[in-house]
Amino acid sequence: MRGFKRTLVIAGAALLLLGGAVAALLLLPGDSDPEPSPPVSEAPRGALIGQNRQTVKSVTITPPGADSFTIVYDSENDSYDMRDATDIFPYSDVYLSSTADYAFSQPEALIITEGASAGQLSAFGLDSPQLSWRVELNDASAIELELGAMTATQDMYYARVKGSGDVFAISASAGRALLKKEYEYYDVTLIPTYVDEVSQQIPLADTLTYLRLDRGGGDALEFRKRSDEELEGSSIGVSSFRMLSPYQAEANDYQLGELMSAKIQTILPAKAIAASPDDLAAYGLDRPARLELEDQEGWSLNLLIGGIDPETSGRYIMVEGSRAVLLDKNGDYSFLRAEPLSLRSTLVWIIDIKSISGVTYRLDGRTRELALDITDESEAASLDGVEIDVINAKRLYSRTLELTIDGVAEGGASGEAEYDITINLRDGTKSTLRLYRLNDRQYMIELDGETSGFYVGVPKVQRLLEGFQIIDDGGEIPW
């Protein structure tokens, strides 16, 4: 039995030694000449470069297939800046500091081999390095370094000081940071976020003052928010937003708010994937949709919206004035398919009954006068000088406001208006609706002398006429 136990111990030790040798070989290229390094757990470590923020002035990186750039250390603020910034975006402090720190501080890198010959460097990808970087020190000296291939384990990169035969291995995270191109350092926040006193995010619809969405084809959507002074000074009730295109109309504040806050606000910080590409068509940005936004704080955004990335289903976008193509994987771009009619108010009037003194109707050649005195203290109404029940008066006025838009009028109307309705406000102003017959189903709408291009259906007009008939017959208008 003792002989059997001894055999097991020896076999186990052999397996451990074999495992260590395998681990060491994984760090070395398969056909390399340099002597193998010991197991990772016992591999010697040394300083590829061992500087710190107090000794470093700047780091210049030349990534593969891109222009070099320089990260400068600001000792007064203990922060980093990009020298000669090339775009409109700020740079991420986190990205700048992590890359710079990796570049000048590698005191515990793994020593793979020492004194490798020029011919042996090819095994490490260092005969033609994929990246070089230069660390400039405060004493005006500089250290130049090179990054080679990944190790066989794919978790480290070979690196060396330029001109040296000593080869080191640095972490994959350090290698990936050094390989970033300049545009990958952008801190891309497209739409600002505002919070209220209790730190809750304010919906975008509450902060925007202007929106224009041009999808091409001449159907741009354009809205402008009324100022507080405009809203307070208006005798006639109006929506917060006014639609300027493709129709001149009141906006449907609810639907427009949903488009802003539930759709456009989902455009999150995006990742830069290219800078100044030769072929914008590859990203669908040669003929982009255009989104223009402005808010009450003076912020604005002109965003070009391109095609869809086939791999991530994200959207290619670009900020006008920038050279960077961005990829947004999270935004809901269904707002590009918004129907103009769904974003305009279907109401012809938005006028509270307490704001008016009466309504003048010219219907089928007859003039009817509805007088109203509705306040918080009392309520009274009359029709053609005869007192009527206030309930009937309110329901008749409600049917008047129900003359809402049903669609876009096709063709024009000729002749005189068949119906003429004027709302008289307490402040002495008036608003007049005229209805022109288009066909046996539709009336074209004209409001205060302006043809809207929309129609109201005949059944709504008939419903109003029925209200008058019910009152004349002594009945009560139903809801």
N, C-alpha and C positions, 0 to 999 in steps of 0.2 A: 504493500500500500504506500510506503514511503517513497518508493521509486516512482509510483504513478503520480503522486502529488508533485514530486520534483519535475516530472515531465510537463505537468500542467503549468507550473510556474514559468518554466523556460519558454513554453509555447506562448504564454500570455505576454511575456516580455518581448518576444520576437514580433508579435502582432503590434505592440505599442511602437516599437522601433520602425516597423514597416509603415504604420499610419503616419508617423512623423515625417518619414521620408517622402511619402505621397504628398503630404501637405506642403512640404518645402518645394517639391517639384512643380506643384500647381502654380506657384508664384513665378516660376521660370518658364520661358518659352520652350517648346518641345525640342527644338533642334539647336539650342544655344550652347556655346562653348564655355561661358563662365562657370566657375565652380558653384555647385548647388548651395543655396542658403540653408541654414538649419530650420527646423520646424518653426511655424509662426510663433508659438508660445515662447520659443527660445531665441528667435531671430534677433540679431543685434539691431539696435536702433541708434539713429544718429540724426544730426541736424542737416536736412537738405538746405534750409535757410532758417536762421534763428533770430530774426529782428523783432522789434515791437513798435508800437505807435509812437514812442518817444524818439525813435531813431529813423523813422521812415518819413519821406517827404511825399512820394507819389508812387503809383503802380501803373505801368503802361502795359496793356495786353493786346496782343495781335491774334485774334481768333481766326480759325480757318475760314477762308473765303469771304472775309469781311475786313473793313478798315480797322486800324488800331484805335484805341481810346485810352484815356488816362484818368485814373481815379486819384484825386488829390486829398490828402489828409489836412483837416483844419484843426490845428492843435488847440486853438482858443476855445472852440466849441466841442472838441472831441467828436468830430463828425467827418463825413466824407462828402465830396462833391465831384461831379463829372466836369472835367475841364472841356471848355468849348462845346457846350451842349448843342446838339444838332436838331432837336425837335421841340415841339410845344409842350410835351409832357414833362412833369417833374420826374426825378429818379427816385427809386425806392431806397430809403436809408438802410433798410434791412439787407437788401441785395448788395448794395455798395460795400457796407461794412463787412459782411460775411466773406465776400470775394477778396477784398483787400487783406483781411486778416489771414485767409488761407494762403494768399500769394506771398506774404513776407514772414509767416510764422509756421514753419514745419519742423519743430525741434525734435519730434519723436517719430520721424519717418522710418520705415523699415529699410535696412541696408540690404539690397539684393545682391550686388556684387561690387567689388572695388577694382579699379584699374582696368576696366574693359577697354579693349582695343577698338579702333574705329570700325573695323570689320564686324566686331561683335555687337555694336550698337544697333544694327538693323534688327536683331532679334527682339529688341525692346521697343521698336518703332521710334528710336531716337536718332537714327541716321537721317531721317526726314521727319522731324517732329510735327505733330499736328497743331501745335500751338507754342508760342514763346511769350514770355513776359519779363519785364524789366522793373526792378525795384530800385528806385532812386532814394538815396539816403541823405540825411541832413548835412553830412560832411562833404557832399558833392560827389561821392563815389556811387557806384551802381553795381547791382548784381543782376546778371541775365540768366534766365532759367528756361528749360524746355520741357514740354509734356509729350510723352510718347503714347504707346498703345496701352490698352487695358491688360491686366494680368489674366492668366488662364481662368482664374476664379471669378472674373468679371466683377470684382468688388474693390479693385484698386487700379491706379494708373502708375506707369513707370514715369519717373521724372529725374532730371539731373540739372546741375549747374552747367551752363553752356561751356563746352571745352573740357569738361571733366570726364574721367572714365568711371567715376563712382555713380552707380545707378541705385535709385531709391524707389520705394513704392509709397504713394500717398493715397488717402481714402478716395473712394468714388465720389463722395459728396464734394470734396475739394476739387477734383477734376471737373465735375459737371459745372461747378461755380465758375471755374476759370474759362470754360468753353463757352460761356454765355456771350452772345453778341450784344453790342451796345443797346439795341432796342429792347432786349429782354430785361433791361433794368428799369424800363419805364414803369412808373406808378400810375396806372390808367384807371382813373375814376371818372366816368362819363357824366353821371347825373348826381348832383350833390344831395345829401340827406339832411333834412332839418328835423329837429325834435322840439317838442313843446316843454312847458314847465315841469311836466311829470315824466320827461324823457321818453315820450312816445313819438314814434315817427309820424310826421305830418304828411298826409297824402299829397302826391305831386299836383293834383288838381287844385289844391289850396295855395300853391306857391307859384304856379306858372301864370304868366300874363299873355303869352303869345305861343301859338303852335301853327306850323305849316308843314304839311306832308305832301310832297310832290312825287307821285308814283309814275310820272310820265303819262303821255296820252292826253294831256290837257285836263285832267280831273283832280287838280290839286285841292287839298282840304286846307282851309285857313281859318283860324279863329283868333280873336283878340278879346281879352278880358276887360270889362268895363271898370273904370276906377270907382272908388267909393263915392267920389263927388258925383260922378255920372249916375250911379245907382240912386243916390239920395235925392238928386235933382230931377229925376224922371217922374212925371206925373203918371205915366202909363207903366204898369208893371212890366219888367223886362227880365230876361235871363242874365246870369252873370257874364256869360260869354256870348259874343256876337259872331255868327258865321259870316265870313267875308267871301269865301269861295268854297265850292262852285256856285253857291247861292248867297244872296244877301238876305239873311234871316236870323231869327233868334236861334241860339243853339239849344240843344237838349242837354242841359247841364248834367243830368244824371248819366246819360250814355257817354257823353264826352269825358266826364269824370272817371268812369270805368275804363275808358280807353287810356287815359293818362295814368291813373294810379294802379290799375290791374294789369296793364299791358306794357306801356312805355317805361314805367318805373322798374320793370324787371330787367332792363338793360343794365347789367351789373359790370363791375370792373372786368375788363377784357384783357386777354393776353396778346401781346404783340408777337406776330409770327413772321413778319417780313418788313423790310424798309426799302422804300423806293423801288418796287419791283418793276421790271421792264414791261411785263405783260399784265396790266390790270384786268384784262378780260378773263384771265385764269381764276380771278376771284369774283367775277361778276361786277366789278367796280368800274368797268369802262362806260357803262350806262346805268348808274346806280339810282335807286330811289333816294330822296333827300328829305331828312327830318330836321326842321329848325325849331328850336325852343328858346324861350326867354323867361326869366322869372323875376319876381319882385325885388330881388337883391341885386339885380344887374348882371347876373350870370346868363350866358347864352351858349348854345351848342348848335353847330351845323354838322350833322352826321350823315355820311354817305353810306347807304346800305346796299350790299352786294348780294352774292349768291350764297348757297348753302354748302358747307363743307361735307363731302360725302362720307368721311370717316366718323365725325362726331355729331353730324346734323346741326352743328352750330352755324352761326351766321357770320360772314365776312363783313366787316364794317371799317370805315376810315373817317377820322375827324378831318373836316376841311382845314387845310393849312398844315396838316401833318403829313409825314412821308411814310408813316407806319400803317401796315395792314393789321387789323386786330381781328381776333376770333372770339366771339361771344357764344359760349356754349349754353347759357342759361336763359337768355332773354326770350320773351314771348312776342314774336314778330307778327302775330296774326292781325295786329292793327294795320298792317299793309293792305289788308283786304276789307277794311271798314267801308260800309256803304254810306255815302253822303246823307241820304235821307234819314238814316237812323240816328244821325248826329245833329240834326236840326230839330227844333221844336215843332211839333205838329199844331201847336196852338197859334191861332191868329192873334188873339189878345191874351194878355195876362194882367187883368185889371180887377182889383178887389172891389166888391159891391159897395163897401163903405166909402170908396173914393169917388163915387159917381153920384150925380144928381138925377140922371135919367138917361133913357135911350130913345132915339127917334128912328122909327122904322118906316121905310117907304116900300110897301109890299103890294104887288099887283095893282099899282095905281092908287093905292090908298095909304095915307100917312097915319101912323099910330104913335101915340106918345105915352111912354112908360115913365112915370115920375117916381123917384125913390128917395127916401130919407131914412137910411139905415145907419144907425150909430150904436155905440155901446149902451146908451141910455134909453133909446126909443127906436121904434120901427114903424114906418108908414109907407104906403104905396098907392098909386092910382094909375088907371089906364084910360087915356083920352078924357081926363078930368073926373073920372068916376073912381071912388075908392074901391080897392080890391084887397083881397086877403093877401097878407105879406108872404105866405107860403107860395101862393101862385106867382107872385111877383118874383120871388127868388128863383123859382123853378123855370120861369120864362127867361130870366136872365141867364140861368145855367144853360138852357138850350141855345141861347145866343152864343155863349162861349164855346159850345160844342160844335160850332161851325169850324172844324179843324181841317188841317191839310190832309188829303188822302193820297196825293201823288203829284207827279210832274205833269203839267198840262202839255199836251201835244197839239201844236198848231195854235193859232191865235183866235181871239173872239172879235166879232164885229158888231156894230150897232150900239145901242144904249144898254146900260146896266139894267137888269131885270129887278134886282133888289139892291137897296141902299140902306145901310144901318149905321147910325152915328151914335157913339157913346159920348155923353156930355159929362165932363169931370167937374168936381166941385171948384177946382181952381180956375175954371173958365176955358180950359183947353178942350179940344175935341179929337176924336179918332174915328175915321169913316171907312167902312168896309163896303165895297161894291162887288156884286157878283154878276158876271157876264156868261150867258149861255154858250157853252162849247158844243154840246150835243145833248141827247136825251138823258144822259147819265151824269153829266159833269157841269160845274160852273167854275169859270176861271176867277181867281181871287185878285182884287186890287185893293191895297191897303194904303190909305192916306195919299192917293194919287200915284202910287208906285205899283206896277204890275209885278207880281211875285214870280210868275211862271209856274204856279201850282194851282191845283183845283180842289174843290170840295164836292163831295158826292151829293146828288139830288136828294137822297133819303134824309140827310141832315137838315136840308132846307125845309123839306116837307114836315119834319118833326117840329121845327119851330112854328110853322104855319098852323099845325095841329094844336100847339099850345095856345095860340090866340083863339082858335075855335072853341077849345074847351072852356076858356074864361068867358067868352061871349055866350056860351050855352049855360053858364052858371055852375060848371063842374070844377073839380080840383085836378090840377095837372099831376099825373103820377110821376114817380122817379123813373 
